[in-house]
C-alpha cells in the first residue's frame, strides 16, 4: 500500500503555489488563500479547468530574475526582452495580464492573422505600447494588417520566414519597416530559411534588420543551443559594429519545463548561462557585441497557470488489471497526452487515506487511443474508491497548448472553467453549453 506521501505533488521551480495534503484531501495554497480542490470539483462540476491568470506574471518575473542572476554570475552587460507566444494560450484573461504588464521589455509574438485579429478586436489601443513580433507565413490579409500597424506607428518587427516574403512585401510597400530573419537550425526544424538564404537576405536589409530568430523546440539541450547560436557567426561577419550592437537575438524556446527536464537545474538560470556563453563566443569573433537577447519559452511561462480535474466514473477489471475511466478525455481535454505522449504531474485530490490499487487510466471517449497509461510500466497507484464517494484526480500544469489544441471528439463540449484571481475570488468563466458545441458541427437549435 502506498503512503499518502506518494501524492505530494512535485513542483516546478518558481511556482507561486503549492499542493498540501490536509485531512486526506489535497488543498491548493495560492495568493495566501487555501482552496479545497474536491470542493471546487463538487461545486462547479467536472471536467474542470482551474485557471490562475496572475501566475503568468510571476513566471515572467522569474525569467528576468534568472537572467539577471546569470548575467551577474558571468559578469557581462546584457539585457533581455520577453515575447509571449500567443499560440501557447491566447485566453483573454492571460492576454490581459501580458498586455497590462508594466515591464516595457515584455512584448507579444504573433503567429498568424487570427491571433492578430484577437488582439485588434479586444486590445486595439493597448497593444500600441507593446513590441509586436510577427512570425508565420504571411497571407495577403496578414501582410496588409502588419503594414497597417507599421503605418500607424506600432512597434512592429516583420520576421521573414522565407526570402519570397521580402520580395512580396517590397512589391507593395516602399516605406521602411523593421525586419527579423528566422534561421532554420537543421534537424527536424521546419521553420525559417537556410543559412545561405539568411546571409543573402541579411545583406539586402542590413540597416532595417532588427532581429535574428532561432527555433530550438523544447526541451533543447545545451549543446543544441550553443551550436544553433554559433550559426549566426556566418551572418554577422559582414556586419559593421553599429549594426551588430543594435541587433536583438531571439532564441525562441527550448527552456525545459519541470516535467520535461531530467535535471531540475535546466529550469533555472543555468539555461541562460549557456546562452550567454554562446553569445560571448559569438562576440569574440564579431566586429560588434550582441548584448540584447529575447526569449519566448511559452510552455515554461503558461503551463502553471492552469490545472485540470477529472472525476472517476467507472472502475473496470480486465485481464486481472484495474482500469479507471475518467469523465474527461485525454484527446479532447489534454491532447498532448495523445499527440506527443506527454506525461503529466497527476495525483488524487481526495480519499488519500484509502487503499491504493495499481491501475490504467482511461478517458471517456469511445476512441481506443483515449488513455493515459498504455502499458503496464506506466500504471499509476490511485485510491480504491468507496461505493458512496467520488474519486477526483488533478492533472497539474495544463495551461499551455491544451485549450488551443482541444477538439470536440465524440461531441464532447469544452471542460467547465473557473478562474481564481489574486484576491482569491473564484469566478465561473466560459461555460460552453452542448448547444454551443453542436453549432460547430452545423446543427441549429
BAMI-93321 format. One record per residue (C-alpha): x, y, z negated; residue in one letter. Coordinates in nm, 3 decimals. Each point is the difference from the previous one (the first is absolute). Layout:
residues N
SITE        x        y        z  type
SITE        X        Y        Z     A
...
***
This chain:
residues 445
SITE        x        y        z  type
SITE    0.000    0.000    0.000     X
SITE    0.136    0.339    0.098     X
SITE    0.015    0.267   -0.270     X
SITE   -0.160    0.343    0.024     X
SITE    0.342    0.150    0.070     X
SITE   -0.015   -0.162    0.344     X
SITE   -0.257    0.263    0.090     X
SITE    0.203    0.307   -0.093     X
SITE    0.020    0.175    0.336     X
SITE    0.347    0.093    0.120     X
SITE    0.020    0.369    0.086     X
SITE    0.195    0.178    0.269     X
SITE    0.245    0.265   -0.104     X
SITE   -0.146    0.349   -0.053     X
SITE   -0.366   -0.104   -0.023     X
SITE   -0.192    0.234   -0.233     X
SITE   -0.229   -0.269   -0.141     X
SITE    0.016   -0.344   -0.156     X
SITE   -0.214   -0.307   -0.057     X
SITE   -0.035   -0.116   -0.360     X
SITE   -0.152   -0.321   -0.138     X
SITE   -0.242    0.109   -0.273     X
SITE   -0.237   -0.247   -0.164     X
SITE    0.050   -0.247    0.284     X
SITE   -0.096    0.256    0.263     X
SITE    0.218    0.212    0.227     X
SITE   -0.018    0.373   -0.064     X
SITE    0.135    0.268    0.233     X
SITE    0.190    0.281   -0.175     X
SITE   -0.006    0.307    0.224     X
SITE    0.021    0.380   -0.055     X
SITE   -0.018   -0.055   -0.376     X
SITE   -0.327   -0.194    0.032     X
SITE   -0.088   -0.368   -0.027     X
SITE   -0.222   -0.178    0.252     X
SITE   -0.141   -0.347   -0.060     X
SITE    0.026   -0.154    0.346     X
SITE   -0.269   -0.258   -0.071     X
SITE   -0.243    0.275   -0.098     X
SITE    0.075    0.190    0.321     X
SITE   -0.073   -0.315    0.200     X
SITE   -0.327   -0.061   -0.185     X
SITE   -0.110    0.364    0.023     X
SITE    0.079    0.059    0.369     X
SITE   -0.006   -0.349    0.149     X
SITE    0.254   -0.192    0.204     X
SITE    0.195   -0.018    0.220     X
SITE    0.119    0.330   -0.146     X
SITE    0.278    0.235    0.107     X
SITE    0.117    0.229   -0.281     X
SITE    0.191    0.303    0.130     X
SITE    0.220    0.247   -0.192     X
SITE    0.078    0.282    0.246     X
SITE    0.231    0.199   -0.226     X
SITE    0.239   -0.295   -0.025     X
SITE    0.117    0.081    0.351     X
SITE    0.150    0.328   -0.126     X
SITE    0.185   -0.173   -0.282     X
SITE    0.146   -0.241    0.256     X
SITE    0.115    0.289    0.219     X
SITE    0.151    0.166   -0.306     X
SITE    0.187   -0.325   -0.067     X
SITE    0.140    0.003    0.353     X
SITE    0.144    0.347   -0.053     X
SITE    0.138   -0.082   -0.346     X
SITE    0.165   -0.318    0.130     X
SITE    0.148    0.196    0.289     X
SITE    0.133    0.270   -0.232     X
SITE    0.156   -0.264   -0.223     X
SITE    0.173   -0.156    0.303     X
SITE    0.121    0.340    0.124     X
SITE    0.143    0.086   -0.341     X
SITE    0.171   -0.337   -0.029     X
SITE    0.158    0.036    0.345     X
SITE    0.090    0.365   -0.053     X
SITE   -0.136    0.119    0.336     X
SITE   -0.211    0.292    0.114     X
SITE   -0.316   -0.141    0.159     X
SITE   -0.371    0.071   -0.004     X
SITE   -0.304   -0.218    0.063     X
SITE   -0.337    0.041    0.168     X
SITE   -0.283   -0.248   -0.037     X
SITE   -0.259   -0.065    0.274     X
SITE   -0.305   -0.204   -0.094     X
SITE   -0.096   -0.239    0.286     X
SITE   -0.378    0.020    0.034     X
SITE   -0.024   -0.352    0.144     X
SITE    0.076   -0.146   -0.344     X
SITE   -0.315    0.135   -0.162     X
SITE   -0.186    0.301    0.145     X
SITE   -0.273    0.016   -0.266     X
SITE   -0.109    0.355   -0.069     X
SITE    0.075   -0.028   -0.373     X
SITE    0.365   -0.084    0.071     X
SITE    0.039    0.249    0.284     X
SITE   -0.133    0.276   -0.230     X
SITE    0.276   -0.079   -0.248     X
SITE    0.265    0.012    0.272     X
SITE   -0.127    0.321    0.156     X
SITE   -0.033    0.175   -0.336     X
SITE    0.342   -0.116   -0.117     X
SITE    0.197    0.307   -0.106     X
SITE    0.330   -0.130    0.137     X
SITE    0.081    0.183    0.323     X
SITE    0.215   -0.294    0.107     X
SITE   -0.303   -0.234    0.018     X
SITE   -0.155   -0.030    0.348     X
SITE   -0.210   -0.242    0.203     X
SITE    0.087   -0.255    0.269     X
SITE   -0.278   -0.043    0.256     X
SITE   -0.013   -0.299    0.235     X
SITE   -0.287    0.066    0.241     X
SITE   -0.280    0.234    0.101     X
SITE   -0.247   -0.156   -0.243     X
SITE    0.215    0.069   -0.306     X
SITE    0.048    0.355    0.124     X
SITE   -0.377    0.042    0.039     X
SITE   -0.049   -0.111   -0.362     X
SITE    0.229    0.281   -0.111     X
SITE   -0.147    0.263    0.231     X
SITE   -0.358   -0.086   -0.097     X
SITE    0.062   -0.008   -0.375     X
SITE    0.304    0.219   -0.073     X
SITE    0.013    0.246    0.294     X
SITE    0.168    0.288   -0.185     X
SITE    0.186   -0.189   -0.272     X
SITE    0.224   -0.195    0.239     X
SITE    0.145    0.322    0.140     X
SITE    0.218    0.007   -0.310     X
SITE    0.138   -0.350    0.060     X
SITE    0.265   -0.121    0.242     X
SITE   -0.166   -0.242    0.241     X
SITE    0.196   -0.272    0.178     X
SITE   -0.175   -0.154    0.301     X
SITE    0.086   -0.361    0.087     X
SITE   -0.159   -0.253    0.229     X
SITE   -0.073   -0.009    0.374     X
SITE   -0.134    0.337    0.114     X
SITE   -0.340   -0.031    0.167     X
SITE   -0.130    0.307    0.187     X
SITE   -0.225    0.122   -0.282     X
SITE    0.267   -0.073   -0.262     X
SITE    0.254    0.200    0.201     X
SITE   -0.239    0.291    0.046     X
SITE   -0.077    0.016   -0.373     X
SITE    0.371    0.006   -0.089     X
SITE    0.058    0.283    0.248     X
SITE   -0.297    0.189   -0.147     X
SITE    0.139   -0.027   -0.352     X
SITE    0.341    0.119    0.118     X
SITE   -0.168    0.301    0.168     X
SITE   -0.180    0.084   -0.325     X
SITE    0.319    0.007   -0.202     X
SITE   -0.020   -0.337   -0.175     X
SITE    0.329   -0.162   -0.103     X
SITE    0.007   -0.272    0.267     X
SITE    0.262   -0.260    0.094     X
SITE   -0.078   -0.189    0.323     X
SITE    0.178   -0.336   -0.032     X
SITE    0.088   -0.149    0.337     X
SITE   -0.067   -0.374    0.018     X
SITE    0.107   -0.027    0.363     X
SITE    0.178    0.227    0.252     X
SITE   -0.322    0.023    0.204     X
SITE   -0.165    0.197   -0.281     X
SITE    0.246    0.285    0.044     X
SITE   -0.068    0.014    0.373     X
SITE   -0.375    0.001   -0.057     X
SITE    0.016    0.274   -0.262     X
SITE    0.230    0.223    0.205     X
SITE   -0.233   -0.029    0.300     X
SITE   -0.288    0.166   -0.190     X
SITE    0.167    0.204   -0.274     X
SITE    0.285    0.242    0.056     X
SITE    0.039    0.148   -0.348     X
SITE    0.239   -0.121   -0.267     X
SITE   -0.097   -0.275   -0.240     X
SITE    0.203   -0.193   -0.255     X
SITE    0.087   -0.352    0.112     X
SITE    0.093   -0.322   -0.169     X
SITE    0.147   -0.313    0.158     X
SITE   -0.098   -0.343   -0.122     X
SITE    0.288   -0.242    0.049     X
SITE   -0.057   -0.371    0.043     X
SITE    0.211   -0.190   -0.256     X
SITE   -0.001   -0.332    0.187     X
SITE   -0.117   -0.343   -0.108     X
SITE   -0.378   -0.016   -0.047     X
SITE   -0.039    0.379    0.004     X
SITE   -0.250    0.085    0.276     X
SITE    0.005    0.376   -0.060     X
SITE    0.202    0.283    0.141     X
SITE    0.241    0.025    0.291     X
SITE    0.329   -0.167    0.084     X
SITE    0.327    0.154   -0.115     X
SITE    0.093    0.097    0.358     X
SITE   -0.335    0.171    0.052     X
SITE    0.029    0.174   -0.337     X
SITE    0.346    0.138    0.087     X
SITE   -0.131    0.131    0.333     X
SITE   -0.316    0.157   -0.144     X
SITE    0.195    0.158   -0.286     X
SITE    0.226    0.172    0.254     X
SITE   -0.308    0.156    0.165     X
SITE   -0.162    0.136   -0.317     X
SITE    0.301    0.080   -0.219     X
SITE   -0.117    0.339   -0.122     X
SITE   -0.353   -0.125   -0.070     X
SITE    0.096   -0.333   -0.158     X
SITE   -0.106    0.010   -0.364     X
SITE   -0.021   -0.367   -0.101     X
SITE    0.155   -0.341    0.064     X
SITE   -0.221   -0.288   -0.107     X
SITE    0.083   -0.364   -0.074     X
SITE   -0.247   -0.280   -0.071     X
SITE    0.121   -0.282   -0.223     X
SITE   -0.316   -0.171   -0.119     X
SITE   -0.024   -0.134   -0.351     X
SITE    0.179   -0.115   -0.194     X
SITE    0.320    0.100    0.179     X
SITE    0.330   -0.142   -0.118     X
SITE    0.273    0.247   -0.087     X
SITE    0.206   -0.143    0.286     X
SITE   -0.282    0.071    0.246     X
SITE   -0.038    0.353   -0.131     X
SITE    0.371    0.072    0.034     X
SITE    0.029   -0.144    0.352     X
SITE   -0.309    0.185    0.118     X
SITE    0.121    0.336   -0.127     X
SITE    0.340   -0.058    0.162     X
SITE   -0.172   -0.002    0.343     X
SITE   -0.055    0.373   -0.034     X
SITE    0.372    0.058    0.045     X
SITE   -0.034   -0.052    0.376     X
SITE   -0.265    0.273    0.018     X
SITE    0.181    0.248   -0.224     X
SITE    0.343   -0.017    0.166     X
SITE   -0.103    0.259    0.258     X
SITE   -0.167    0.234   -0.250     X
SITE    0.159    0.316   -0.139     X
SITE    0.024    0.067   -0.373     X
SITE   -0.298    0.234   -0.017     X
SITE   -0.236   -0.243    0.172     X
SITE    0.106   -0.291   -0.222     X
SITE   -0.036    0.205   -0.318     X
SITE   -0.363    0.079    0.082     X
SITE   -0.105   -0.357    0.083     X
SITE   -0.239   -0.200   -0.212     X
SITE    0.069   -0.375   -0.011     X
SITE   -0.316   -0.199   -0.072     X
SITE    0.075   -0.356   -0.111     X
SITE   -0.370   -0.093    0.006     X
SITE   -0.076   -0.282   -0.239     X
SITE    0.196   -0.304   -0.111     X
SITE   -0.035    0.084   -0.368     X
SITE   -0.107   -0.333   -0.143     X
SITE   -0.298    0.004   -0.231     X
SITE    0.017   -0.205   -0.319     X
SITE   -0.155   -0.322    0.124     X
SITE    0.224   -0.003    0.309     X
SITE    0.331    0.054   -0.174     X
SITE    0.204   -0.289   -0.133     X
SITE    0.210    0.252   -0.186     X
SITE   -0.202    0.259   -0.191     X
SITE    0.282    0.252    0.045     X
SITE   -0.107    0.029    0.364     X
SITE   -0.306    0.175   -0.137     X
SITE    0.211    0.288   -0.132     X
SITE    0.280    0.243    0.070     X
SITE    0.226   -0.274    0.143     X
SITE   -0.198    0.024    0.325     X
SITE    0.094    0.367    0.027     X
SITE    0.361   -0.066   -0.094     X
SITE    0.027   -0.234    0.298     X
SITE   -0.147    0.262    0.234     X
SITE    0.222    0.277   -0.137     X
SITE    0.310   -0.216    0.049     X
SITE   -0.102   -0.070    0.361     X
SITE   -0.067    0.368    0.070     X
SITE    0.333    0.099   -0.151     X
SITE    0.181   -0.245    0.228     X
SITE   -0.189    0.161    0.288     X
SITE    0.106    0.347   -0.115     X
SITE    0.367   -0.099   -0.012     X
SITE   -0.003   -0.055    0.376     X
SITE   -0.221    0.295    0.099     X
SITE    0.064    0.369    0.061     X
SITE   -0.262    0.095   -0.256     X
SITE   -0.175   -0.146   -0.303     X
SITE   -0.338   -0.167   -0.029     X
SITE   -0.134    0.124   -0.332     X
SITE   -0.376   -0.028    0.042     X
SITE   -0.164   -0.343   -0.023     X
SITE   -0.363   -0.105    0.031     X
SITE   -0.190   -0.305   -0.118     X
SITE   -0.347   -0.146    0.057     X
SITE   -0.010   -0.322   -0.209     X
SITE   -0.379   -0.022    0.020     X
SITE   -0.052   -0.335   -0.171     X
SITE    0.233    0.094   -0.286     X
SITE   -0.202    0.315   -0.063     X
SITE   -0.358   -0.117    0.065     X
SITE   -0.015   -0.362   -0.118     X
SITE   -0.031    0.082   -0.374     X
SITE   -0.294    0.236    0.059     X
SITE   -0.249   -0.288    0.003     X
SITE   -0.085   -0.336   -0.151     X
SITE   -0.264   -0.247    0.114     X
SITE   -0.221   -0.223   -0.214     X
SITE   -0.165   -0.324    0.116     X
SITE   -0.248   -0.223   -0.185     X
SITE    0.008   -0.379    0.000     X
SITE   -0.322   -0.130    0.154     X
SITE    0.071   -0.371    0.048     X
SITE    0.229   -0.267   -0.145     X
SITE    0.068   -0.302    0.222     X
SITE    0.195   -0.322   -0.045     X
SITE    0.148   -0.141    0.322     X
SITE    0.264   -0.272    0.020     X
SITE    0.063    0.030   -0.372     X
SITE    0.070    0.377    0.020     X
SITE   -0.200    0.298   -0.115     X
SITE   -0.108    0.261    0.254     X
SITE   -0.122    0.333   -0.135     X
SITE   -0.221    0.188    0.248     X
SITE   -0.011    0.376   -0.057     X
SITE   -0.270    0.246    0.107     X
SITE    0.256    0.204    0.195     X
SITE    0.182   -0.089    0.319     X
SITE    0.373   -0.016    0.067     X
SITE   -0.080    0.079    0.363     X
SITE   -0.237    0.297   -0.040     X
SITE    0.111    0.147   -0.335     X
SITE    0.372   -0.087   -0.007     X
SITE    0.092   -0.065    0.364     X
SITE    0.376    0.004   -0.065     X
SITE   -0.054   -0.338   -0.170     X
SITE   -0.124   -0.147    0.325     X
SITE    0.206    0.211    0.242     X
SITE    0.351   -0.008   -0.151     X
SITE   -0.043   -0.262   -0.276     X
SITE    0.048    0.266   -0.266     X
SITE    0.014   -0.112   -0.362     X
SITE   -0.158    0.232   -0.251     X
SITE    0.037    0.070   -0.368     X
SITE   -0.311   -0.190   -0.112     X
SITE   -0.132   -0.081   -0.348     X
SITE   -0.328   -0.067   -0.185     X
SITE   -0.153    0.290   -0.191     X
SITE   -0.218   -0.197   -0.241     X
SITE   -0.016   -0.343   -0.169     X
SITE    0.373    0.020   -0.072     X
SITE   -0.026   -0.241   -0.290     X
SITE   -0.176   -0.271    0.199     X
SITE    0.156   -0.323    0.120     X
SITE    0.190    0.047    0.326     X
SITE   -0.015   -0.211    0.312     X
SITE    0.217   -0.003    0.308     X
SITE   -0.211    0.102    0.296     X
SITE   -0.025    0.108    0.360     X
SITE   -0.159    0.343    0.050     X
SITE   -0.239    0.042    0.295     X
SITE   -0.190    0.293    0.146     X
SITE   -0.374    0.018    0.058     X
SITE   -0.014   -0.015    0.382     X
SITE   -0.057   -0.312    0.208     X
SITE    0.345    0.038    0.162     X
SITE    0.253   -0.274   -0.074     X
SITE    0.276    0.264   -0.026     X
SITE   -0.176    0.189   -0.280     X
SITE    0.215   -0.129   -0.284     X
SITE    0.274    0.136   -0.221     X
SITE    0.167   -0.329   -0.087     X
SITE    0.071   -0.219    0.302     X
SITE    0.210   -0.277   -0.148     X
SITE    0.068   -0.160   -0.337     X
SITE    0.312    0.201   -0.095     X
SITE   -0.209    0.317    0.026     X
SITE   -0.272   -0.114   -0.242     X
SITE   -0.081    0.245   -0.281     X
SITE   -0.076   -0.063   -0.365     X
SITE   -0.335    0.160   -0.083     X
SITE   -0.245   -0.043   -0.290     X
SITE   -0.262   -0.270    0.028     X
SITE   -0.326    0.198   -0.029     X
SITE   -0.276   -0.065   -0.249     X
SITE   -0.336   -0.089    0.152     X
SITE   -0.159    0.323   -0.127     X
SITE    0.281    0.247    0.074     X
SITE    0.146    0.144    0.321     X
SITE    0.371   -0.007    0.070     X
SITE    0.150    0.308    0.163     X
SITE    0.344    0.036    0.156     X
SITE    0.193    0.316    0.076     X
SITE    0.220    0.046    0.305     X
SITE    0.232    0.292   -0.072     X
SITE    0.159    0.256    0.234     X
SITE   -0.246   -0.029    0.290     X
SITE    0.004    0.370    0.097     X
SITE    0.209   -0.034    0.318     X
SITE   -0.148   -0.109    0.334     X
SITE   -0.279   -0.225   -0.132     X
SITE   -0.291    0.239    0.057     X
SITE    0.122    0.102    0.345     X
SITE    0.064   -0.358    0.114     X
SITE   -0.316   -0.145   -0.153     X
SITE   -0.295   -0.111    0.211     X
SITE   -0.352   -0.140   -0.022     X
SITE    0.074   -0.366    0.068     X
SITE   -0.307   -0.211   -0.081     X
SITE   -0.201    0.326   -0.022     X
SITE    0.152    0.087   -0.338     X
SITE   -0.029    0.370   -0.098     X
SITE    0.287    0.192   -0.159     X
SITE    0.085   -0.062   -0.363     X
SITE   -0.165    0.223   -0.257     X
SITE    0.223    0.292   -0.091     X
SITE    0.057    0.212   -0.307     X
SITE    0.244    0.280   -0.068     X
SITE    0.173    0.083   -0.329     X
SITE    0.131    0.356   -0.013     X
SITE    0.273    0.132   -0.226     X
SITE   -0.256    0.111   -0.262     X
SITE   -0.114   -0.362   -0.035     X
SITE   -0.334    0.059    0.172     X
SITE   -0.131   -0.299    0.196     X
SITE   -0.193    0.077    0.318     X
SITE   -0.175   -0.226    0.249     X
SITE    0.106    0.074    0.360     X
SITE   -0.062   -0.124    0.352     X
SITE   -0.273   -0.251   -0.074     X
SITE   -0.050   -0.162    0.339     X
SITE   -0.340   -0.162    0.037     X
SITE   -0.064   -0.309    0.204     X
SITE   -0.210    0.220    0.230     X
SITE    0.302    0.223    0.062     X
SITE    0.217   -0.298    0.084     X
SITE   -0.247   -0.156    0.244     X
SITE   -0.005    0.317    0.212     X
SITE    0.362   -0.071    0.090     X
SITE   -0.128   -0.316    0.172     X
SITE   -0.264    0.189    0.197     X
SITE   -0.299   -0.070   -0.225     X
SITE   -0.246    0.273   -0.094     X
SITE   -0.210    0.026   -0.312     X
***
